[in-house]
């Protein structure tokens, strides 16, 4: 049976989706904090937000890189 | 005969794009993340690209489910023609009725039905069928749903903001997810290309093998890949226009954060399984994700009736397409006259359905299939946090 492959698919789905969602959510959250007018926030928060979005994008690209046979071979 | 089958296969690919991909772009259009025209064009292009990325699924279809080659039974282009006819007709019927059925299962059902009627039970490799089609069909929506549930919970908990002193809710500012949806829905469209366009490639390869113009056990040829990629892209593009027309009628209430989580799960589930050669149904995965992410939001409950109706629709797809495929196979088995009758009847049925669809009003019920999956989850009515969403919706209508 292909149970192992099925578990692989489930695991890969879970890990990749969670990584992307976590990074993106952190980015959204940090952007929100950076946009707060009530308190003066250090500018670094904004950069941290960008870093999160950037990492998220990289994670997606890395996933695609793993899949596309052109690079894998 | 081979040319006829290839034409029919490409038409099936077209209906597939027409039928399915719009689902990927429906949510971002609804939340105002992306302009409808751009969304449809993007989906079409990404399907085209996705089709070129991987050919694992095509290999599963062309080399496994039906035993071909010397040790198996001789599969003829006629059988494939009959199977495709079953798939195309069932696809058109469900599209007309707005059932969230799977194009992939229609295809497999049609082929299996045709093979059984034309050759016998020995023609079908039930073990491969079980491993590569049935099991993924059961588990993929569950996996996608579970992952979407977790992701939605995660996205909401990471972005929920409370005042540290009073404990009051601050403005949540989840607008960023709307932008993110552009990317996630693009990924879904790409994933659709890697999985669904492959099925037609597999079929055409199967025909070429059956006709003796290609070695058994080899992958799809380049022109086959290009033709399938184009067909699904054109289908996506033309199907998308229906969606745009219906956007005014309102979709299930999907929040950007929720849509983001659902789409991420859908895309990763499809990409992961395409990579391993599982031919699963995009529609089913997307439906699973939508339901899962709906459950992940606070204050929701499942409408089990609607969910059950969807599940029954899934169960019916394979046998129903199989019956149409089997009938066509019997007709085709009578000789050239049968082939002509089947082709003419099929063409007439498709034309009739297309004409009929023009007459009937297009609503979100028959344009967006995953919509009914969204309806399976009941949302608590909430009026806060919507100002941004409605503003964005207003500007593009």
Boltz contact constraints between the chains, C-beta under 6 A:
constraints:
  - contact:
      token1: [A, 2]
      token2: [B, 131]
      max_distance: 6.0
  - contact:
      token1: [A, 5]
      token2: [B, 276]
      max_distance: 6.0
  - contact:
      token1: [A, 6]
      token2: [B, 139]
      max_distance: 6.0
  - contact:
      token1: [A, 9]
      token2: [B, 272]
      max_distance: 6.0
  - contact:
      token1: [A, 9]
      token2: [B, 273]
      max_distance: 6.0
  - contact:
      token1: [A, 10]
      token2: [B, 143]
      max_distance: 6.0
  - contact:
      token1: [A, 12]
      token2: [B, 272]
      max_distance: 6.0
  - contact:
      token1: [A, 13]
      token2: [B, 143]
      max_distance: 6.0
  - contact:
      token1: [A, 13]
      token2: [B, 147]
      max_distance: 6.0
  - contact:
      token1: [A, 13]
      token2: [B, 268]
      max_distance: 6.0
  - contact:
      token1: [A, 13]
      token2: [B, 269]
      max_distance: 6.0
  - contact:
      token1: [A, 13]
      token2: [B, 272]
      max_distance: 6.0
  - contact:
      token1: [A, 14]
      token2: [B, 147]
      max_distance: 6.0
  - contact:
      token1: [A, 16]
      token2: [B, 268]
      max_distance: 6.0
  - contact:
      token1: [A, 17]
      token2: [B, 147]
      max_distance: 6.0
  - contact:
      token1: [A, 17]
      token2: [B, 151]
      max_distance: 6.0
  - contact:
      token1: [A, 17]
      token2: [B, 264]
      max_distance: 6.0
  - contact:
      token1: [A, 17]
      token2: [B, 265]
      max_distance: 6.0
  - contact:
      token1: [A, 17]
      token2: [B, 268]
      max_distance: 6.0
  - contact:
      token1: [A, 20]
      token2: [B, 264]
      max_distance: 6.0
  - contact:
      token1: [A, 21]
      token2: [B, 151]
      max_distance: 6.0
  - contact:
      token1: [A, 21]
      token2: [B, 154]
      max_distance: 6.0
  - contact:
      token1: [A, 21]
      token2: [B, 155]
      max_distance: 6.0
  - contact:
      token1: [A, 21]
      token2: [B, 261]
      max_distance: 6.0
  - contact:
      token1: [A, 21]
      token2: [B, 264]
      max_distance: 6.0
  - contact:
      token1: [A, 24]
      token2: [B, 180]
      max_distance: 6.0
  - contact:
      token1: [A, 25]
      token2: [B, 155]
      max_distance: 6.0
  - contact:
      token1: [A, 25]
      token2: [B, 158]
      max_distance: 6.0
  - contact:
      token1: [A, 25]
      token2: [B, 159]
      max_distance: 6.0
  - contact:
      token1: [A, 28]
      token2: [B, 159]
      max_distance: 6.0
  - contact:
      token1: [A, 28]
      token2: [B, 176]
      max_distance: 6.0
  - contact:
      token1: [A, 29]
      token2: [B, 158]
      max_distance: 6.0
  - contact:
      token1: [A, 29]
      token2: [B, 159]
      max_distance: 6.0
  - contact:
      token1: [A, 31]
      token2: [B, 176]
      max_distance: 6.0
  - contact:
      token1: [A, 32]
      token2: [B, 173]
      max_distance: 6.0
  - contact:
      token1: [A, 67]
      token2: [B, 271]
      max_distance: 6.0
  - contact:
      token1: [A, 67]
      token2: [B, 275]
      max_distance: 6.0
  - contact:
      token1: [A, 68]
      token2: [B, 53]
      max_distance: 6.0
